[in-house]
Amino acid sequence: MFNKLKQFKDLRSQAKDLQSKLAEETITVSEAGGKVKMTMDGNLKITDLDIDKEMLNPDKKQKLESAIKDAHASATKKMQRTMATKMKEMGGLPEIPGMS
């Protein structure tokens, strides 16, 4: 039992280390021909959103909404790939017997 607790503590420590490394990662994507740019950090938090003033025209409301959704989806996918790569570089998180 103590061995499993130690494994859990080690896993928790490794997860915290991974989380802090991922927090340092950022990616930027652009949509609508570069008129909507979004930056996301490794915690999947949007840290910057830049919208060209041309897109703020009420006639382009639907296009702007679509561009923001597309930018968010693209940023999330890219960051998930980055997270997977970082986890592999760190050796992944070990499986604890009996925890799956």
N, CA, C and O atoms as CSV, one atom per row, in Angstrom:
chain,resi,resn,atom,element,x,y,z
A,1,MET,N,N,0.818,-1.190,0.000
A,1,MET,CA,C,0.000,0.000,0.000
A,1,MET,C,C,0.868,1.261,0.000
A,1,MET,O,O,0.588,2.220,-0.720
A,2,PHE,N,N,1.929,1.245,0.823
A,2,PHE,CA,C,2.810,2.415,0.867
A,2,PHE,C,C,3.508,2.633,-0.463
A,2,PHE,O,O,3.801,3.767,-0.844
A,3,ASN,N,N,3.774,1.538,-1.167
A,3,ASN,CA,C,4.401,1.630,-2.474
A,3,ASN,C,C,3.472,2.358,-3.456
A,3,ASN,O,O,3.924,3.188,-4.246
A,4,LYS,N,N,2.162,2.037,-3.400
A,4,LYS,CA,C,1.204,2.710,-4.273
A,4,LYS,C,C,1.092,4.194,-3.920
A,4,LYS,O,O,0.962,5.036,-4.809
A,5,LEU,N,N,1.142,4.511,-2.637
A,5,LEU,CA,C,1.088,5.920,-2.221
A,5,LEU,C,C,2.311,6.678,-2.728
A,5,LEU,O,O,2.194,7.823,-3.163
A,6,LYS,N,N,3.472,6.053,-2.674
A,6,LYS,CA,C,4.684,6.684,-3.189
A,6,LYS,C,C,4.568,6.892,-4.694
A,6,LYS,O,O,4.950,7.945,-5.206
A,7,GLN,N,N,4.040,5.893,-5.410
A,7,GLN,CA,C,3.852,6.022,-6.849
A,7,GLN,C,C,2.888,7.162,-7.160
A,7,GLN,O,O,3.101,7.929,-8.099
A,8,PHE,N,N,1.828,7.264,-6.365
A,8,PHE,CA,C,0.857,8.339,-6.568
A,8,PHE,C,C,1.506,9.697,-6.326
A,8,PHE,O,O,1.269,10.640,-7.082
A,9,LYS,N,N,2.315,9.805,-5.287
A,9,LYS,CA,C,3.017,11.061,-4.980
A,9,LYS,C,C,3.975,11.418,-6.115
A,9,LYS,O,O,4.056,12.578,-6.519
A,10,ASP,N,N,4.699,10.426,-6.629
A,10,ASP,CA,C,5.619,10.661,-7.743
A,10,ASP,C,C,4.855,11.112,-8.986
A,10,ASP,O,O,5.288,12.028,-9.686
A,11,LEU,N,N,3.723,10.471,-9.258
A,11,LEU,CA,C,2.897,10.827,-10.402
A,11,LEU,C,C,2.388,12.258,-10.262
A,11,LEU,O,O,2.408,13.027,-11.222
A,12,ARG,N,N,1.942,12.602,-9.088
A,12,ARG,CA,C,1.440,13.959,-8.833
A,12,ARG,C,C,2.541,15.001,-9.042
A,12,ARG,O,O,2.304,16.058,-9.627
A,13,SER,N,N,3.733,14.695,-8.563
A,13,SER,CA,C,4.871,15.597,-8.738
A,13,SER,C,C,5.212,15.754,-10.213
A,13,SER,O,O,5.481,16.862,-10.678
A,14,GLN,N,N,5.201,14.651,-10.944
A,14,GLN,CA,C,5.510,14.691,-12.371
A,14,GLN,C,C,4.433,15.475,-13.128
A,14,GLN,O,O,4.746,16.209,-14.065
A,15,ALA,N,N,3.180,15.323,-12.730
A,15,ALA,CA,C,2.084,16.047,-13.383
A,15,ALA,C,C,2.214,17.549,-13.135
A,15,ALA,O,O,1.978,18.348,-14.041
A,16,LYS,N,N,2.588,17.939,-11.913
A,16,LYS,CA,C,2.783,19.364,-11.613
A,16,LYS,C,C,3.937,19.942,-12.425
A,16,LYS,O,O,3.864,21.071,-12.910
A,17,ASP,N,N,4.996,19.160,-12.568
A,17,ASP,CA,C,6.139,19.599,-13.360
A,17,ASP,C,C,5.732,19.797,-14.818
A,17,ASP,O,O,6.105,20.786,-15.449
A,18,LEU,N,N,4.966,18.849,-15.340
A,18,LEU,CA,C,4.480,18.942,-16.713
A,18,LEU,C,C,3.588,20.168,-16.869
A,18,LEU,O,O,3.714,20.899,-17.851
A,19,GLN,N,N,2.693,20.402,-15.919
A,19,GLN,CA,C,1.795,21.548,-15.992
A,19,GLN,C,C,2.571,22.865,-16.005
A,19,GLN,O,O,2.222,23.777,-16.754
A,20,SER,N,N,3.606,22.974,-15.194
A,20,SER,CA,C,4.377,24.216,-15.176
A,20,SER,C,C,5.159,24.408,-16.471
A,20,SER,O,O,5.300,25.534,-16.947
A,21,LYS,N,N,5.668,23.317,-17.046
A,21,LYS,CA,C,6.369,23.430,-18.333
A,21,LYS,C,C,5.402,23.825,-19.446
A,21,LYS,O,O,5.743,24.631,-20.312
A,22,LEU,N,N,4.199,23.257,-19.422
A,22,LEU,CA,C,3.205,23.584,-20.446
A,22,LEU,C,C,2.732,25.030,-20.318
A,22,LEU,O,O,2.415,25.665,-21.324
A,23,ALA,N,N,2.681,25.551,-19.111
A,23,ALA,CA,C,2.242,26.932,-18.911
A,23,ALA,C,C,3.181,27.908,-19.617
A,23,ALA,O,O,2.782,29.020,-19.964
A,24,GLU,N,N,4.415,27.494,-19.825
A,24,GLU,CA,C,5.401,28.345,-20.503
A,24,GLU,C,C,5.226,28.331,-22.022
A,24,GLU,O,O,5.732,29.212,-22.717
A,25,GLU,N,N,4.512,27.335,-22.531
A,25,GLU,CA,C,4.299,27.216,-23.973
A,25,GLU,C,C,3.220,28.181,-24.445
A,25,GLU,O,O,2.230,28.396,-23.746
A,26,THR,N,N,3.403,28.758,-25.618
A,26,THR,CA,C,2.354,29.562,-26.241
A,26,THR,C,C,2.343,29.271,-27.735
A,26,THR,O,O,3.372,28.968,-28.339
A,27,ILE,N,N,1.162,29.373,-28.306
A,27,ILE,CA,C,1.033,29.246,-29.751
A,27,ILE,C,C,0.121,30.363,-30.239
A,27,ILE,O,O,-0.766,30.818,-29.518
A,28,THR,N,N,0.351,30.794,-31.467
A,28,THR,CA,C,-0.475,31.831,-32.075
A,28,THR,C,C,-0.985,31.311,-33.407
A,28,THR,O,O,-0.233,30.748,-34.203
A,29,VAL,N,N,-2.271,31.508,-33.635
A,29,VAL,CA,C,-2.895,31.109,-34.895
A,29,VAL,C,C,-3.610,32.315,-35.481
A,29,VAL,O,O,-3.946,33.262,-34.770
A,30,SER,N,N,-3.839,32.267,-36.792
A,30,SER,CA,C,-4.597,33.351,-37.424
A,30,SER,C,C,-5.624,32.756,-38.367
A,30,SER,O,O,-5.414,31.699,-38.962
A,31,GLU,N,N,-6.726,33.453,-38.488
A,31,GLU,CA,C,-7.822,33.040,-39.356
A,31,GLU,C,C,-8.295,34.253,-40.143
A,31,GLU,O,O,-7.853,35.376,-39.900
A,32,ALA,N,N,-9.183,34.019,-41.074
A,32,ALA,CA,C,-9.767,35.083,-41.907
A,32,ALA,C,C,-8.675,35.904,-42.579
A,32,ALA,O,O,-8.712,37.134,-42.580
A,33,GLY,N,N,-7.717,35.208,-43.142
A,33,GLY,CA,C,-6.649,35.899,-43.854
A,33,GLY,C,C,-5.778,36.755,-42.948
A,33,GLY,O,O,-5.258,37.785,-43.375
A,34,GLY,N,N,-5.617,36.331,-41.696
A,34,GLY,CA,C,-4.776,37.066,-40.757
A,34,GLY,C,C,-5.503,38.193,-40.034
A,34,GLY,O,O,-4.882,38.958,-39.296
A,35,LYS,N,N,-6.795,38.301,-40.236
A,35,LYS,CA,C,-7.547,39.397,-39.607
A,35,LYS,C,C,-7.985,39.066,-38.185
A,35,LYS,O,O,-8.393,39.958,-37.441
A,36,VAL,N,N,-7.907,37.800,-37.804
A,36,VAL,CA,C,-8.187,37.385,-36.429
A,36,VAL,C,C,-7.006,36.535,-35.976
A,36,VAL,O,O,-6.732,35.483,-36.555
A,37,LYS,N,N,-6.304,36.996,-34.934
A,37,LYS,CA,C,-5.151,36.269,-34.399
A,37,LYS,C,C,-5.417,35.959,-32.934
A,37,LYS,O,O,-5.885,36.805,-32.172
A,38,MET,N,N,-5.107,34.727,-32.563
A,38,MET,CA,C,-5.331,34.285,-31.189
A,38,MET,C,C,-4.072,33.627,-30.658
A,38,MET,O,O,-3.424,32.853,-31.362
A,39,THR,N,N,-3.726,33.937,-29.412
A,39,THR,CA,C,-2.603,33.309,-28.741
A,39,THR,C,C,-3.141,32.552,-27.535
A,39,THR,O,O,-3.962,33.063,-26.773
A,40,MET,N,N,-2.656,31.317,-27.379
A,40,MET,CA,C,-3.115,30.456,-26.290
A,40,MET,C,C,-1.910,29.899,-25.558
A,40,MET,O,O,-0.888,29.590,-26.170
A,41,ASP,N,N,-2.035,29.771,-24.237
A,41,ASP,CA,C,-0.937,29.186,-23.472
A,41,ASP,C,C,-1.188,27.693,-23.250
A,41,ASP,O,O,-2.218,27.156,-23.660
A,42,GLY,N,N,-0.245,27.043,-22.603
A,42,GLY,CA,C,-0.314,25.606,-22.397
A,42,GLY,C,C,-1.408,25.146,-21.458
A,42,GLY,O,O,-1.680,23.950,-21.356
A,43,ASN,N,N,-2.036,26.083,-20.773
A,43,ASN,CA,C,-3.176,25.756,-19.925
A,43,ASN,C,C,-4.492,25.969,-20.676
A,43,ASN,O,O,-5.567,25.982,-20.076
A,44,LEU,N,N,-4.389,26.137,-21.999
A,44,LEU,CA,C,-5.524,26.361,-22.897
A,44,LEU,C,C,-6.266,27.657,-22.578
A,44,LEU,O,O,-7.473,27.767,-22.794
A,45,LYS,N,N,-5.538,28.618,-22.070
A,45,LYS,CA,C,-6.108,29.937,-21.780
A,45,LYS,C,C,-5.752,30.880,-22.928
A,45,LYS,O,O,-4.601,30.940,-23.358
A,46,ILE,N,N,-6.743,31.609,-23.414
A,46,ILE,CA,C,-6.490,32.585,-24.467
A,46,ILE,C,C,-5.800,33.778,-23.811
A,46,ILE,O,O,-6.361,34.428,-22.928
A,47,THR,N,N,-4.582,34.051,-24.254
A,47,THR,CA,C,-3.815,35.138,-23.647
A,47,THR,C,C,-3.824,36.407,-24.487
A,47,THR,O,O,-3.502,37.485,-23.989
A,48,ASP,N,N,-4.193,36.282,-25.767
A,48,ASP,CA,C,-4.263,37.460,-26.627
A,48,ASP,C,C,-5.222,37.184,-27.770
A,48,ASP,O,O,-5.268,36.080,-28.312
A,49,LEU,N,N,-5.980,38.197,-28.125
A,49,LEU,CA,C,-6.899,38.111,-29.250
A,49,LEU,C,C,-6.815,39.435,-29.989
A,49,LEU,O,O,-7.103,40.492,-29.427
A,50,ASP,N,N,-6.419,39.369,-31.250
A,50,ASP,CA,C,-6.270,40.574,-32.065
A,50,ASP,C,C,-7.227,40.483,-33.244
A,50,ASP,O,O,-7.150,39.559,-34.052
A,51,ILE,N,N,-8.133,41.456,-33.331
A,51,ILE,CA,C,-9.125,41.482,-34.404
A,51,ILE,C,C,-8.922,42.743,-35.225
A,51,ILE,O,O,-8.960,43.855,-34.699
A,52,ASP,N,N,-8.709,42.557,-36.510
A,52,ASP,CA,C,-8.555,43.685,-37.427
A,52,ASP,C,C,-9.844,44.503,-37.411
A,52,ASP,O,O,-10.940,43.944,-37.416
A,53,LYS,N,N,-9.707,45.836,-37.393
A,53,LYS,CA,C,-10.896,46.685,-37.285
A,53,LYS,C,C,-11.860,46.512,-38.457
A,53,LYS,O,O,-13.047,46.810,-38.326
A,54,GLU,N,N,-11.370,46.040,-39.584
A,54,GLU,CA,C,-12.248,45.770,-40.729
A,54,GLU,C,C,-13.292,44.707,-40.379
A,54,GLU,O,O,-14.415,44.739,-40.883
A,55,MET,N,N,-12.907,43.761,-39.507
A,55,MET,CA,C,-13.809,42.680,-39.107
A,55,MET,C,C,-14.886,43.152,-38.123
A,55,MET,O,O,-15.842,42.420,-37.863
A,56,LEU,N,N,-14.745,44.359,-37.575
A,56,LEU,CA,C,-15.706,44.853,-36.592
A,56,LEU,C,C,-16.931,45.491,-37.235
A,56,LEU,O,O,-17.814,45.985,-36.534
A,57,ASN,N,N,-16.988,45.485,-38.534
A,57,ASN,CA,C,-18.125,45.991,-39.285
A,57,ASN,C,C,-19.339,45.096,-38.993
A,57,ASN,O,O,-19.231,43.874,-39.102
A,58,PRO,N,N,-20.495,45.677,-38.623
A,58,PRO,CA,C,-21.679,44.858,-38.313
A,58,PRO,C,C,-22.066,43.894,-39.441
A,58,PRO,O,O,-22.649,42.843,-39.176
A,59,ASP,N,N,-21.753,44.234,-40.675
A,59,ASP,CA,C,-22.059,43.347,-41.795
A,59,ASP,C,C,-21.205,42.072,-41.773
A,59,ASP,O,O,-21.542,41.087,-42.430
A,60,LYS,N,N,-20.120,42.093,-41.029
A,60,LYS,CA,C,-19.202,40.946,-40.990
A,60,LYS,C,C,-19.291,40.183,-39.666
A,60,LYS,O,O,-18.396,39.411,-39.322
A,61,LYS,N,N,-20.374,40.406,-38.935
A,61,LYS,CA,C,-20.550,39.773,-37.630
A,61,LYS,C,C,-20.419,38.247,-37.723
A,61,LYS,O,O,-19.672,37.645,-36.952
A,62,GLN,N,N,-21.124,37.633,-38.643
A,62,GLN,CA,C,-21.099,36.181,-38.765
A,62,GLN,C,C,-19.702,35.685,-39.143
A,62,GLN,O,O,-19.241,34.664,-38.633
A,63,LYS,N,N,-19.034,36.410,-40.035
A,63,LYS,CA,C,-17.674,36.032,-40.442
A,63,LYS,C,C,-16.711,36.138,-39.255
A,63,LYS,O,O,-15.841,35.286,-39.077
A,64,LEU,N,N,-16.871,37.182,-38.453
A,64,LEU,CA,C,-16.021,37.361,-37.275
A,64,LEU,C,C,-16.258,36.227,-36.270
A,64,LEU,O,O,-15.307,35.644,-35.750
A,65,GLU,N,N,-17.511,35.926,-36.005
A,65,GLU,CA,C,-17.824,34.837,-35.073
A,65,GLU,C,C,-17.215,33.527,-35.547
A,65,GLU,O,O,-16.635,32.784,-34.756
A,66,SER,N,N,-17.345,33.248,-36.820
A,66,SER,CA,C,-16.792,32.025,-37.391
A,66,SER,C,C,-15.266,32.009,-37.283
A,66,SER,O,O,-14.675,30.979,-36.958
A,67,ALA,N,N,-14.636,33.145,-37.555
A,67,ALA,CA,C,-13.170,33.226,-37.489
A,67,ALA,C,C,-12.670,33.005,-36.067
A,67,ALA,O,O,-11.642,32.358,-35.867
A,68,ILE,N,N,-13.389,33.537,-35.074
A,68,ILE,CA,C,-12.981,33.344,-33.677
A,68,ILE,C,C,-13.124,31.873,-33.291
A,68,ILE,O,O,-12.234,31.318,-32.646
A,69,LYS,N,N,-14.225,31.240,-33.675
A,69,LYS,CA,C,-14.415,29.816,-33.388
A,69,LYS,C,C,-13.328,28.976,-34.055
A,69,LYS,O,O,-12.773,28.064,-33.441
A,70,ASP,N,N,-13.030,29.291,-35.311
A,70,ASP,CA,C,-12.000,28.546,-36.041
A,70,ASP,C,C,-10.625,28.738,-35.397
A,70,ASP,O,O,-9.854,27.786,-35.269
A,71,ALA,N,N,-10.327,29.970,-34.995
A,71,ALA,CA,C,-9.037,30.245,-34.353
A,71,ALA,C,C,-8.922,29.470,-33.044
A,71,ALA,O,O,-7.870,28.906,-32.745
A,72,HIS,N,N,-9.994,29.440,-32.270
A,72,HIS,CA,C,-9.973,28.716,-30.999
A,72,HIS,C,C,-9.771,27.217,-31.230
A,72,HIS,O,O,-8.973,26.583,-30.539
A,73,ALA,N,N,-10.485,26.658,-32.189
A,73,ALA,CA,C,-10.344,25.231,-32.494
A,73,ALA,C,C,-8.929,24.910,-32.964
A,73,ALA,O,O,-8.342,23.909,-32.552
A,74,SER,N,N,-8.394,25.754,-33.818
A,74,SER,CA,C,-7.051,25.545,-34.345
A,74,SER,C,C,-5.997,25.667,-33.242
A,74,SER,O,O,-5.072,24.858,-33.169
A,75,ALA,N,N,-6.141,26.670,-32.396
A,75,ALA,CA,C,-5.190,26.872,-31.293
A,75,ALA,C,C,-5.236,25.695,-30.325
A,75,ALA,O,O,-4.196,25.230,-29.858
A,76,THR,N,N,-6.430,25.221,-30.026
A,76,THR,CA,C,-6.575,24.086,-29.108
A,76,THR,C,C,-5.915,22.842,-29.678
A,76,THR,O,O,-5.208,22.134,-28.959
A,77,LYS,N,N,-6.134,22.563,-30.958
A,77,LYS,CA,C,-5.516,21.393,-31.592
A,77,LYS,C,C,-3.991,21.493,-31.562
A,77,LYS,O,O,-3.302,20.532,-31.222
A,78,LYS,N,N,-3.478,22.665,-31.922
A,78,LYS,CA,C,-2.018,22.832,-31.937
A,78,LYS,C,C,-1.436,22.660,-30.541
A,78,LYS,O,O,-0.390,22.033,-30.373
A,79,MET,N,N,-2.120,23.222,-29.528
A,79,MET,CA,C,-1.601,23.119,-28.170
A,79,MET,C,C,-1.692,21.675,-27.674
A,79,MET,O,O,-0.811,21.227,-26.941
A,80,GLN,N,N,-2.720,20.952,-28.052
A,80,GLN,CA,C,-2.819,19.548,-27.657
A,80,GLN,C,C,-1.683,18.732,-28.259
A,80,GLN,O,O,-1.145,17.837,-27.606
A,81,ARG,N,N,-1.314,19.036,-29.506
A,81,ARG,CA,C,-0.164,18.347,-30.121
A,81,ARG,C,C,1.118,18.707,-29.377
A,81,ARG,O,O,1.967,17.846,-29.142
A,82,THR,N,N,1.257,19.979,-29.006
A,82,THR,CA,C,2.431,20.414,-28.246
A,82,THR,C,C,2.478,19.701,-26.897
A,82,THR,O,O,3.543,19.268,-26.457
A,83,MET,N,N,1.332,19.581,-26.247
A,83,MET,CA,C,1.269,18.901,-24.946
A,83,MET,C,C,1.691,17.439,-25.084
A,83,MET,O,O,2.447,16.929,-24.257
A,84,ALA,N,N,1.211,16.777,-26.112
A,84,ALA,CA,C,1.559,15.372,-26.329
A,84,ALA,C,C,3.058,15.218,-26.558
A,84,ALA,O,O,3.683,14.298,-26.030
A,85,THR,N,N,3.627,16.117,-27.341
A,85,THR,CA,C,5.071,16.078,-27.603
A,85,THR,C,C,5.857,16.292,-26.313
A,85,THR,O,O,6.824,15.578,-26.048
A,86,LYS,N,N,5.445,17.276,-25.507
A,86,LYS,CA,C,6.134,17.550,-24.235
A,86,LYS,C,C,6.059,16.340,-23.307
A,86,LYS,O,O,7.034,15.996,-22.640
A,87,MET,N,N,4.891,15.700,-23.273
A,87,MET,CA,C,4.740,14.527,-22.404
A,87,MET,C,C,5.668,13.408,-22.848
A,87,MET,O,O,6.263,12.725,-22.014
A,88,LYS,N,N,5.796,13.216,-24.164
A,88,LYS,CA,C,6.705,12.183,-24.665
A,88,LYS,C,C,8.144,12.520,-24.306
A,88,LYS,O,O,8.911,11.644,-23.906
A,89,GLU,N,N,8.516,13.810,-24.451
A,89,GLU,CA,C,9.880,14.239,-24.130
A,89,GLU,C,C,10.194,13.996,-22.658
A,89,GLU,O,O,11.324,13.668,-22.298
A,90,MET,N,N,9.181,14.161,-21.815
A,90,MET,CA,C,9.386,13.975,-20.376
A,90,MET,C,C,9.268,12.515,-19.969
A,90,MET,O,O,9.395,12.177,-18.792
A,91,GLY,N,N,9.025,11.654,-20.945
A,91,GLY,CA,C,8.914,10.244,-20.640
A,91,GLY,C,C,7.496,9.805,-20.351
A,91,GLY,O,O,7.269,8.675,-19.918
A,92,GLY,N,N,6.550,10.678,-20.582
A,92,GLY,CA,C,5.143,10.337,-20.322
A,92,GLY,C,C,4.876,10.212,-18.848
A,92,GLY,O,O,5.788,10.271,-18.023
A,93,LEU,N,N,3.633,10.042,-18.535
A,93,LEU,CA,C,3.268,9.816,-17.137
A,93,LEU,C,C,3.125,8.317,-16.925
A,93,LEU,O,O,2.412,7.655,-17.679
A,94,PRO,N,N,3.788,7.772,-15.918
A,94,PRO,CA,C,3.721,6.323,-15.699
A,94,PRO,C,C,2.335,5.890,-15.234
A,94,PRO,O,O,1.611,6.652,-14.593
A,95,GLU,N,N,1.986,4.661,-15.569
A,95,GLU,CA,C,0.721,4.100,-15.107
A,95,GLU,C,C,0.917,3.508,-13.734
A,95,GLU,O,O,1.921,2.849,-13.462
A,96,ILE,N,N,-0.047,3.748,-12.874
A,96,ILE,CA,C,0.010,3.158,-11.539
A,96,ILE,C,C,-0.892,1.929,-11.548
A,96,ILE,O,O,-2.079,2.035,-11.854
A,97,PRO,N,N,-0.342,0.776,-11.218
A,97,PRO,CA,C,-1.159,-0.446,-11.202
A,97,PRO,C,C,-2.369,-0.267,-10.288
A,97,PRO,O,O,-2.257,0.260,-9.182
A,98,GLY,N,N,-3.523,-0.715,-10.771
A,98,GLY,CA,C,-4.736,-0.637,-9.978
A,98,GLY,C,C,-5.453,0.700,-10.044
A,98,GLY,O,O,-6.517,0.849,-9.443
A,99,MET,N,N,-4.894,1.691,-10.765
A,99,MET,CA,C,-5.513,3.008,-10.847
A,99,MET,C,C,-6.250,3.216,-12.154
A,99,MET,O,O,-6.924,4.232,-12.324
A,100,SER,N,N,-6.137,2.258,-13.101
A,100,SER,CA,C,-6.819,2.447,-14.376
A,100,SER,C,C,-8.154,1.774,-14.404
A,100,SER,O,O,-8.857,1.840,-15.413
